[in-house]
């Protein structure tokens, strides 16, 4: 397996984990309580965005020749 493809697979896995952690943080009780008082949870949104970006980049690396 070429190194580029392995790196892509690793990025997809890591991106999925980061996105999942961001989703869990966004769905937490503290996040929902903060939404009631007007506080935003930027950490969860950043984790979701970075995770999605890693998944896309990893998929492109894994699929492209």
PDB file of N, CA, C and O in Angstrom:
ATOM      1  N   UNK A   1       0.852  -1.173   0.000  1.00  0.00           N
ATOM      2  CA  UNK A   1       0.000   0.000   0.000  1.00  0.00           C
ATOM      3  C   UNK A   1       0.896   1.234   0.000  1.00  0.00           C
ATOM      4  O   UNK A   1       1.788   1.343   0.841  1.00  0.00           O
ATOM      5  N   UNK A   2       0.677   2.161  -0.924  1.00  0.00           N
ATOM      6  CA  UNK A   2       1.504   3.367  -0.970  1.00  0.00           C
ATOM      7  C   UNK A   2       1.330   4.237   0.283  1.00  0.00           C
ATOM      8  O   UNK A   2       0.294   4.214   0.947  1.00  0.00           O
ATOM      9  N   UNK A   3       2.360   4.986   0.568  1.00  0.00           N
ATOM     10  CA  UNK A   3       2.360   5.832   1.767  1.00  0.00           C
ATOM     11  C   UNK A   3       1.244   6.873   1.697  1.00  0.00           C
ATOM     12  O   UNK A   3       0.604   7.166   2.706  1.00  0.00           O
ATOM     13  N   UNK A   4       1.012   7.428   0.515  1.00  0.00           N
ATOM     14  CA  UNK A   4      -0.022   8.445   0.345  1.00  0.00           C
ATOM     15  C   UNK A   4      -1.405   7.884   0.689  1.00  0.00           C
ATOM     16  O   UNK A   4      -2.212   8.562   1.325  1.00  0.00           O
ATOM     17  N   UNK A   5      -1.671   6.659   0.272  1.00  0.00           N
ATOM     18  CA  UNK A   5      -2.963   6.027   0.563  1.00  0.00           C
ATOM     19  C   UNK A   5      -3.087   5.722   2.058  1.00  0.00           C
ATOM     20  O   UNK A   5      -4.157   5.909   2.638  1.00  0.00           O
ATOM     21  N   UNK A   6      -2.007   5.255   2.684  1.00  0.00           N
ATOM     22  CA  UNK A   6      -2.047   4.978   4.124  1.00  0.00           C
ATOM     23  C   UNK A   6      -2.281   6.264   4.907  1.00  0.00           C
ATOM     24  O   UNK A   6      -3.049   6.271   5.869  1.00  0.00           O
ATOM     25  N   UNK A   7      -1.626   7.353   4.504  1.00  0.00           N
ATOM     26  CA  UNK A   7      -1.828   8.639   5.160  1.00  0.00           C
ATOM     27  C   UNK A   7      -3.282   9.081   5.018  1.00  0.00           C
ATOM     28  O   UNK A   7      -3.862   9.625   5.958  1.00  0.00           O
ATOM     29  N   UNK A   8      -3.869   8.848   3.848  1.00  0.00           N
ATOM     30  CA  UNK A   8      -5.263   9.184   3.637  1.00  0.00           C
ATOM     31  C   UNK A   8      -6.190   8.417   4.550  1.00  0.00           C
ATOM     32  O   UNK A   8      -7.126   8.986   5.112  1.00  0.00           O
ATOM     33  N   UNK A   9      -5.942   7.137   4.702  1.00  0.00           N
ATOM     34  CA  UNK A   9      -6.766   6.311   5.588  1.00  0.00           C
ATOM     35  C   UNK A   9      -6.626   6.772   7.033  1.00  0.00           C
ATOM     36  O   UNK A   9      -7.615   6.845   7.763  1.00  0.00           O
ATOM     37  N   UNK A  10      -5.415   7.081   7.441  1.00  0.00           N
ATOM     38  CA  UNK A  10      -5.182   7.569   8.809  1.00  0.00           C
ATOM     39  C   UNK A  10      -5.915   8.886   9.026  1.00  0.00           C
ATOM     40  O   UNK A  10      -6.524   9.086  10.077  1.00  0.00           O
ATOM     41  N   UNK A  11      -5.866   9.787   8.048  1.00  0.00           N
ATOM     42  CA  UNK A  11      -6.561  11.067   8.184  1.00  0.00           C
ATOM     43  C   UNK A  11      -8.071  10.887   8.259  1.00  0.00           C
ATOM     44  O   UNK A  11      -8.742  11.602   9.004  1.00  0.00           O
ATOM     45  N   UNK A  12      -8.609   9.952   7.505  1.00  0.00           N
ATOM     46  CA  UNK A  12     -10.052   9.685   7.568  1.00  0.00           C
ATOM     47  C   UNK A  12     -10.433   9.184   8.958  1.00  0.00           C
ATOM     48  O   UNK A  12     -11.438   9.619   9.520  1.00  0.00           O
ATOM     49  N   UNK A  13      -9.642   8.280   9.512  1.00  0.00           N
ATOM     50  CA  UNK A  13      -9.944   7.733  10.838  1.00  0.00           C
ATOM     51  C   UNK A  13      -9.820   8.813  11.911  1.00  0.00           C
ATOM     52  O   UNK A  13     -10.702   8.961  12.757  1.00  0.00           O
ATOM     53  N   UNK A  14      -8.728   9.559  11.871  1.00  0.00           N
ATOM     54  CA  UNK A  14      -8.522  10.618  12.871  1.00  0.00           C
ATOM     55  C   UNK A  14      -9.600  11.697  12.732  1.00  0.00           C
ATOM     56  O   UNK A  14     -10.125  12.186  13.733  1.00  0.00           O
ATOM     57  N   UNK A  15      -9.925  12.065  11.499  1.00  0.00           N
ATOM     58  CA  UNK A  15     -10.973  13.057  11.271  1.00  0.00           C
ATOM     59  C   UNK A  15     -12.322  12.589  11.775  1.00  0.00           C
ATOM     60  O   UNK A  15     -13.089  13.376  12.330  1.00  0.00           O
ATOM     61  N   UNK A  16     -12.616  11.312  11.587  1.00  0.00           N
ATOM     62  CA  UNK A  16     -13.866  10.775  12.108  1.00  0.00           C
ATOM     63  C   UNK A  16     -13.924  10.828  13.621  1.00  0.00           C
ATOM     64  O   UNK A  16     -14.965  11.144  14.196  1.00  0.00           O
ATOM     65  N   UNK A  17     -12.821  10.524  14.263  1.00  0.00           N
ATOM     66  CA  UNK A  17     -12.772  10.568  15.728  1.00  0.00           C
ATOM     67  C   UNK A  17     -12.937  12.001  16.226  1.00  0.00           C
ATOM     68  O   UNK A  17     -13.682  12.249  17.174  1.00  0.00           O
ATOM     69  N   UNK A  18     -12.241  12.943  15.587  1.00  0.00           N
ATOM     70  CA  UNK A  18     -12.336  14.350  16.009  1.00  0.00           C
ATOM     71  C   UNK A  18     -13.752  14.878  15.798  1.00  0.00           C
ATOM     72  O   UNK A  18     -14.293  15.573  16.658  1.00  0.00           O
ATOM     73  N   UNK A  19     -14.354  14.548  14.649  1.00  0.00           N
ATOM     74  CA  UNK A  19     -15.722  14.990  14.382  1.00  0.00           C
ATOM     75  C   UNK A  19     -16.700  14.374  15.380  1.00  0.00           C
ATOM     76  O   UNK A  19     -17.626  15.043  15.838  1.00  0.00           O
ATOM     77  N   UNK A  20     -16.494  13.098  15.719  1.00  0.00           N
ATOM     78  CA  UNK A  20     -17.365  12.445  16.694  1.00  0.00           C
ATOM     79  C   UNK A  20     -17.247  13.119  18.063  1.00  0.00           C
ATOM     80  O   UNK A  20     -18.251  13.333  18.742  1.00  0.00           O
ATOM     81  N   UNK A  21     -16.027  13.450  18.461  1.00  0.00           N
ATOM     82  CA  UNK A  21     -15.823  14.137  19.739  1.00  0.00           C
ATOM     83  C   UNK A  21     -16.495  15.509  19.727  1.00  0.00           C
ATOM     84  O   UNK A  21     -17.085  15.922  20.725  1.00  0.00           O
ATOM     85  N   UNK A  22     -16.405  16.210  18.603  1.00  0.00           N
ATOM     86  CA  UNK A  22     -17.076  17.499  18.480  1.00  0.00           C
ATOM     87  C   UNK A  22     -18.583  17.364  18.571  1.00  0.00           C
ATOM     88  O   UNK A  22     -19.253  18.183  19.199  1.00  0.00           O
ATOM     89  N   UNK A  23     -19.122  16.310  17.930  1.00  0.00           N
ATOM     90  CA  UNK A  23     -20.567  16.070  17.993  1.00  0.00           C
ATOM     91  C   UNK A  23     -20.991  15.769  19.423  1.00  0.00           C
ATOM     92  O   UNK A  23     -22.009  16.278  19.891  1.00  0.00           O
ATOM     93  N   UNK A  24     -20.215  14.946  20.114  1.00  0.00           N
ATOM     94  CA  UNK A  24     -20.536  14.624  21.506  1.00  0.00           C
ATOM     95  C   UNK A  24     -20.478  15.875  22.383  1.00  0.00           C
ATOM     96  O   UNK A  24     -21.317  16.052  23.266  1.00  0.00           O
ATOM     97  N   UNK A  25     -19.498  16.737  22.146  1.00  0.00           N
ATOM     98  CA  UNK A  25     -19.393  17.966  22.928  1.00  0.00           C
ATOM     99  C   UNK A  25     -20.570  18.894  22.634  1.00  0.00           C
ATOM    100  O   UNK A  25     -21.073  19.566  23.534  1.00  0.00           O
ATOM    101  N   UNK A  26     -21.000  18.928  21.393  1.00  0.00           N
ATOM    102  CA  UNK A  26     -22.130  19.781  21.023  1.00  0.00           C
ATOM    103  C   UNK A  26     -23.431  19.267  21.622  1.00  0.00           C
ATOM    104  O   UNK A  26     -24.316  20.065  21.935  1.00  0.00           O
ATOM    105  N   UNK A  27     -23.571  17.957  21.789  1.00  0.00           N
ATOM    106  CA  UNK A  27     -24.792  17.377  22.316  1.00  0.00           C
ATOM    107  C   UNK A  27     -24.792  17.256  23.841  1.00  0.00           C
ATOM    108  O   UNK A  27     -25.756  16.754  24.420  1.00  0.00           O
ATOM    109  N   UNK A  28     -23.727  17.710  24.494  1.00  0.00           N
ATOM    110  CA  UNK A  28     -23.629  17.554  25.943  1.00  0.00           C
ATOM    111  C   UNK A  28     -24.627  18.466  26.669  1.00  0.00           C
ATOM    112  O   UNK A  28     -25.148  19.427  26.101  1.00  0.00           O
ATOM    113  N   UNK A  29     -24.870  18.141  27.908  1.00  0.00           N
ATOM    114  CA  UNK A  29     -25.803  18.920  28.720  1.00  0.00           C
ATOM    115  C   UNK A  29     -25.298  20.345  28.917  1.00  0.00           C
ATOM    116  O   UNK A  29     -26.077  21.296  28.874  1.00  0.00           O
ATOM    117  N   UNK A  30     -23.996  20.488  29.132  1.00  0.00           N
ATOM    118  CA  UNK A  30     -23.426  21.821  29.327  1.00  0.00           C
ATOM    119  C   UNK A  30     -23.584  22.694  28.100  1.00  0.00           C
ATOM    120  O   UNK A  30     -23.814  23.897  28.223  1.00  0.00           O
ATOM    121  N   UNK A  31     -23.467  22.121  26.937  1.00  0.00           N
ATOM    122  CA  UNK A  31     -23.645  22.870  25.703  1.00  0.00           C
ATOM    123  C   UNK A  31     -25.088  23.326  25.546  1.00  0.00           C
ATOM    124  O   UNK A  31     -25.349  24.461  25.147  1.00  0.00           O
ATOM    125  N   UNK A  32     -26.015  22.444  25.859  1.00  0.00           N
ATOM    126  CA  UNK A  32     -27.424  22.801  25.752  1.00  0.00           C
ATOM    127  C   UNK A  32     -27.797  23.859  26.792  1.00  0.00           C
ATOM    128  O   UNK A  32     -28.604  24.746  26.513  1.00  0.00           O
ATOM    129  N   UNK A  33     -27.221  23.769  27.973  1.00  0.00           N
ATOM    130  CA  UNK A  33     -27.473  24.761  29.004  1.00  0.00           C
ATOM    131  C   UNK A  33     -26.881  26.112  28.597  1.00  0.00           C
ATOM    132  O   UNK A  33     -27.490  27.158  28.822  1.00  0.00           O
ATOM    133  N   UNK A  34     -25.695  26.079  27.997  1.00  0.00           N
ATOM    134  CA  UNK A  34     -25.083  27.309  27.524  1.00  0.00           C
ATOM    135  C   UNK A  34     -25.883  27.963  26.419  1.00  0.00           C
ATOM    136  O   UNK A  34     -25.898  29.190  26.323  1.00  0.00           O
ATOM    137  N   UNK A  35     -26.546  27.186  25.584  1.00  0.00           N
ATOM    138  CA  UNK A  35     -27.367  27.746  24.514  1.00  0.00           C
ATOM    139  C   UNK A  35     -28.564  28.499  25.082  1.00  0.00           C
ATOM    140  O   UNK A  35     -29.035  29.465  24.482  1.00  0.00           O
ATOM    141  N   UNK A  36     -29.055  28.060  26.232  1.00  0.00           N
ATOM    142  CA  UNK A  36     -30.188  28.748  26.848  1.00  0.00           C
ATOM    143  C   UNK A  36     -29.811  30.134  27.343  1.00  0.00           C
ATOM    144  O   UNK A  36     -30.633  31.049  27.305  1.00  0.00           O
ATOM    145  N   UNK A  37     -28.574  30.300  27.808  1.00  0.00           N
ATOM    146  CA  UNK A  37     -28.147  31.594  28.341  1.00  0.00           C
ATOM    147  C   UNK A  37     -27.412  32.431  27.305  1.00  0.00           C
ATOM    148  O   UNK A  37     -26.945  33.526  27.617  1.00  0.00           O
ATOM    149  N   UNK A  38     -27.302  31.935  26.086  1.00  0.00           N
ATOM    150  CA  UNK A  38     -26.704  32.729  25.013  1.00  0.00           C
ATOM    151  C   UNK A  38     -25.222  32.509  24.808  1.00  0.00           C
ATOM    152  O   UNK A  38     -24.606  33.238  24.031  1.00  0.00           O
ATOM    153  N   UNK A  39     -24.636  31.555  25.459  1.00  0.00           N
ATOM    154  CA  UNK A  39     -23.215  31.257  25.302  1.00  0.00           C
ATOM    155  C   UNK A  39     -23.024  30.300  24.134  1.00  0.00           C
ATOM    156  O   UNK A  39     -23.765  29.326  23.999  1.00  0.00           O
ATOM    157  N   UNK A  40     -22.027  30.575  23.286  1.00  0.00           N
ATOM    158  CA  UNK A  40     -21.787  29.670  22.164  1.00  0.00           C
ATOM    159  C   UNK A  40     -20.675  28.688  22.523  1.00  0.00           C
ATOM    160  O   UNK A  40     -19.781  29.000  23.310  1.00  0.00           O
ATOM    161  N   UNK A  41     -20.747  27.516  21.941  1.00  0.00           N
ATOM    162  CA  UNK A  41     -19.759  26.477  22.190  1.00  0.00           C
ATOM    163  C   UNK A  41     -18.871  26.361  20.957  1.00  0.00           C
ATOM    164  O   UNK A  41     -19.080  25.486  20.117  1.00  0.00           O
ATOM    165  N   UNK A  42     -17.884  27.239  20.849  1.00  0.00           N
ATOM    166  CA  UNK A  42     -17.053  27.278  19.648  1.00  0.00           C
ATOM    167  C   UNK A  42     -16.112  26.091  19.565  1.00  0.00           C
ATOM    168  O   UNK A  42     -15.750  25.678  18.463  1.00  0.00           O
ATOM    169  N   UNK A  43     -15.706  25.530  20.691  1.00  0.00           N
ATOM    170  CA  UNK A  43     -14.812  24.365  20.645  1.00  0.00           C
ATOM    171  C   UNK A  43     -15.453  23.197  19.914  1.00  0.00           C
ATOM    172  O   UNK A  43     -14.801  22.536  19.106  1.00  0.00           O
ATOM    173  N   UNK A  44     -16.711  22.942  20.187  1.00  0.00           N
ATOM    174  CA  UNK A  44     -17.409  21.845  19.528  1.00  0.00           C
ATOM    175  C   UNK A  44     -17.519  22.108  18.034  1.00  0.00           C
ATOM    176  O   UNK A  44     -17.338  21.194  17.230  1.00  0.00           O
ATOM    177  N   UNK A  45     -17.811  23.336  17.655  1.00  0.00           N
ATOM    178  CA  UNK A  45     -17.936  23.663  16.237  1.00  0.00           C
ATOM    179  C   UNK A  45     -16.595  23.568  15.516  1.00  0.00           C
ATOM    180  O   UNK A  45     -16.536  23.125  14.369  1.00  0.00           O
ATOM    181  N   UNK A  46     -15.533  23.976  16.174  1.00  0.00           N
ATOM    182  CA  UNK A  46     -14.199  23.870  15.576  1.00  0.00           C
ATOM    183  C   UNK A  46     -13.826  22.404  15.401  1.00  0.00           C
ATOM    184  O   UNK A  46     -13.279  22.020  14.367  1.00  0.00           O
ATOM    185  N   UNK A  47     -14.117  21.589  16.401  1.00  0.00           N
ATOM    186  CA  UNK A  47     -13.810  20.162  16.292  1.00  0.00           C
ATOM    187  C   UNK A  47     -14.604  19.509  15.169  1.00  0.00           C
ATOM    188  O   UNK A  47     -14.070  18.673  14.440  1.00  0.00           O
ATOM    189  N   UNK A  48     -15.860  19.878  15.022  1.00  0.00           N
ATOM    190  CA  UNK A  48     -16.667  19.345  13.924  1.00  0.00           C
ATOM    191  C   UNK A  48     -16.090  19.758  12.572  1.00  0.00           C
ATOM    192  O   UNK A  48     -15.996  18.941  11.656  1.00  0.00           O
ATOM    193  N   UNK A  49     -15.707  21.016  12.452  1.00  0.00           N
ATOM    194  CA  UNK A  49     -15.158  21.508  11.190  1.00  0.00           C
ATOM    195  C   UNK A  49     -13.824  20.876  10.845  1.00  0.00           C
ATOM    196  O   UNK A  49     -13.605  20.466   9.705  1.00  0.00           O
ATOM    197  N   UNK A  50     -12.938  20.794  11.811  1.00  0.00           N
ATOM    198  CA  UNK A  50     -11.622  20.199  11.576  1.00  0.00           C
ATOM    199  C   UNK A  50     -11.763  18.710  11.262  1.00  0.00           C
ATOM    200  O   UNK A  50     -11.081  18.190  10.379  1.00  0.00           O
ATOM    201  N   UNK A  51     -12.633  18.042  11.972  1.00  0.00           N
ATOM    202  CA  UNK A  51     -12.858  16.622  11.705  1.00  0.00           C
ATOM    203  C   UNK A  51     -13.384  16.387  10.301  1.00  0.00           C
ATOM    204  O   UNK A  51     -12.932  15.475   9.609  1.00  0.00           O
ATOM    205  N   UNK A  52     -14.336  17.206   9.878  1.00  0.00           N
ATOM    206  CA  UNK A  52     -14.878  17.069   8.526  1.00  0.00           C
ATOM    207  C   UNK A  52     -13.816  17.358   7.475  1.00  0.00           C
ATOM    208  O   UNK A  52     -13.742  16.670   6.457  1.00  0.00           O
ATOM    209  N   UNK A  53     -13.003  18.363   7.717  1.00  0.00           N
ATOM    210  CA  UNK A  53     -11.920  18.701   6.780  1.00  0.00           C
ATOM    211  C   UNK A  53     -10.912  17.563   6.671  1.00  0.00           C
ATOM    212  O   UNK A  53     -10.469  17.228   5.572  1.00  0.00           O
ATOM    213  N   UNK A  54     -10.549  16.972   7.799  1.00  0.00           N
ATOM    214  CA  UNK A  54      -9.615  15.850   7.781  1.00  0.00           C
ATOM    215  C   UNK A  54     -10.186  14.648   7.038  1.00  0.00           C
ATOM    216  O   UNK A  54      -9.462  13.953   6.326  1.00  0.00           O
ATOM    217  N   UNK A  55     -11.472  14.405   7.203  1.00  0.00           N
ATOM    218  CA  UNK A  55     -12.106  13.275   6.507  1.00  0.00           C
ATOM    219  C   UNK A  55     -12.077  13.515   4.999  1.00  0.00           C
ATOM    220  O   UNK A  55     -11.771  12.599   4.236  1.00  0.00           O
ATOM    221  N   UNK A  56     -12.389  14.726   4.565  1.00  0.00           N
ATOM    222  CA  UNK A  56     -12.402  15.031   3.134  1.00  0.00           C
ATOM    223  C   UNK A  56     -11.008  14.934   2.544  1.00  0.00           C
ATOM    224  O   UNK A  56     -10.827  14.314   1.496  1.00  0.00           O
ATOM    225  N   UNK A  57     -10.016  15.536   3.196  1.00  0.00           N
ATOM    226  CA  UNK A  57      -8.645  15.487   2.694  1.00  0.00           C
ATOM    227  C   UNK A  57      -8.131  14.050   2.689  1.00  0.00           C
ATOM    228  O   UNK A  57      -7.484  13.623   1.732  1.00  0.00           O
ATOM    229  N   UNK A  58      -8.413  13.314   3.741  1.00  0.00           N
ATOM    230  CA  UNK A  58      -7.985  11.920   3.818  1.00  0.00           C
ATOM    231  C   UNK A  58      -8.624  11.072   2.733  1.00  0.00           C
ATOM    232  O   UNK A  58      -7.970  10.214   2.141  1.00  0.00           O
ATOM    233  N   UNK A  59      -9.904  11.313   2.474  1.00  0.00           N
ATOM    234  CA  UNK A  59     -10.583  10.546   1.426  1.00  0.00           C
ATOM    235  C   UNK A  59      -9.991  10.860   0.049  1.00  0.00           C
ATOM    236  O   UNK A  59      -9.824   9.969  -0.784  1.00  0.00           O
ATOM    237  N   UNK A  60      -9.683  12.115  -0.173  1.00  0.00           N
ATOM    238  CA  UNK A  60      -9.070  12.481  -1.460  1.00  0.00           C
ATOM    239  C   UNK A  60      -7.695  11.834  -1.621  1.00  0.00           C
ATOM    240  O   UNK A  60      -7.350  11.358  -2.702  1.00  0.00           O
ATOM    241  N   UNK A  61      -6.923  11.819  -0.553  1.00  0.00           N
ATOM    242  CA  UNK A  61      -5.604  11.182  -0.618  1.00  0.00           C
ATOM    243  C   UNK A  61      -5.717   9.673  -0.813  1.00  0.00           C
ATOM    244  O   UNK A  61      -4.916   9.072  -1.529  1.00  0.00           O
ATOM    245  N   UNK A  62      -6.702   9.072  -0.181  1.00  0.00           N
ATOM    246  CA  UNK A  62      -6.837   7.615  -0.260  1.00  0.00           C
ATOM    247  C   UNK A  62      -7.354   7.156  -1.617  1.00  0.00           C
ATOM    248  O   UNK A  62      -7.009   6.066  -2.072  1.00  0.00           O
ATOM    249  N   UNK A  63      -8.173   7.969  -2.264  1.00  0.00           N
ATOM    250  CA  UNK A  63      -8.811   7.557  -3.508  1.00  0.00           C
ATOM    251  C   UNK A  63      -8.000   7.928  -4.737  1.00  0.00           C
ATOM    252  O   UNK A  63      -7.953   7.168  -5.704  1.00  0.00           O
ATOM    253  N   UNK A  64      -7.369   9.074  -4.708  1.00  0.00           N
ATOM    254  CA  UNK A  64      -6.634   9.531  -5.894  1.00  0.00           C
ATOM    255  C   UNK A  64      -5.390   8.692  -6.124  1.00  0.00           C
ATOM    256  O   UNK A  64      -4.721   8.284  -5.174  1.00  0.00           O
ATOM    257  N   UNK A  65      -5.082   8.435  -7.400  1.00  0.00           N
ATOM    258  CA  UNK A  65      -3.890   7.624  -7.699  1.00  0.00           C
ATOM    259  C   UNK A  65      -2.585   8.370  -7.468  1.00  0.00           C
ATOM    260  O   UNK A  65      -1.509   7.811  -7.679  1.00  0.00           O
TER     261      UNK A  65
END
